[in-house]
Amino acid sequence: QNKFGIAIEDAPRVYEKASKSDFLKITGIDCHIGSQITDISPFLDACDKLLDLADVLKSKGIELDHIDFGGGLGIVYEEGQEVHHASELVEALHQKMENRGYGHLEMIFEAGRSIVGNSGVLVTEIQFLKEGETKNFCIVDTAMNDMIRPTLYQAWMQIVPLHVYPENSPIKEETFDVVGPICETGDWLGKDRKLKVQPGDLLAVMSAGAYGMTMSSHYNTRLKPPEILVDGADDYVIREREKIEKLFSSEHIVEL
Ligand SMILES: Cc1ncc(COP(=O)(O)O)c(C=O)c1O
């Protein structure tokens, strides 16, 4: 059991009830099985279950127009990771639908991350390098309020320096925890990263196009960064850097 939707075991009873309502029109089955799923087999298993349900509904005279497979297809966060392509998923599901006599139903996908995840990077500037007794810290000007995935659910995001120093450079590669400037131990973006960097360098936090800005907040009265759309050699500001006046504009001071 979880808080989402209704359990598949309860679905026939709910569909039957809905089919008797004057106010409801049954159009299909919609599901969402999870997130960052890199293999297509869980989607195929889900499809089998949904089609079993469709069979049960058909036997009760309930016809469907669509099956919605939700989102959840994963993306490559780390080089070498294997992820099935969306076209393989669609083809395999389509085949299964056809084989089981449901080829006529509309197939709906709610792909989120797999469309936009790798279309965005979060660029941040190194403020300070702090040598610790057991660890080095690379303190950057972006924080958990801008990208909460690492601290919220230990997501691993690739962090790439935008300046590459030559082999013989006096700047040496070291291992750092990349952390934000907020006064929270949980304010980190990456742990144990080998970086050849110095203050002022820019870092790109990769795969930030999904669950980045949408999950951002104003925690610690921090302003959200601008969003820049890059189209070939052209770039456009599609969301302006926030101003502190805007953040406080809806607040009222009450004089008692
Ligand atoms: C119902 C539903 N559809 C689609 C999505 C998008 O998921 P993803 O970005 O993993 O493709 C979500 C995400 O939680 C969801 O809850």
The ligand as an ORCA input file, in Angstrom:
! r2SCAN-3c Opt
* xyz 0 1
  C       1.662     10.569    -12.071
  C       3.039     10.952    -12.533
  N       3.280     10.988    -13.861
  C       4.527     11.321    -14.326
  C       5.542     11.650    -13.474
  C       6.878     12.011    -14.067
  O       7.860     11.108    -13.690
  P       9.318     11.092    -14.393
  O       9.843     12.492    -14.350
  O      10.088     10.145    -13.515
  O       9.132     10.604    -15.796
  C       5.326     11.618    -12.083
  C       6.408     11.937    -11.134
  O       6.368     11.703     -9.955
  C       4.040     11.251    -11.601
  O       3.776     11.196    -10.278
*
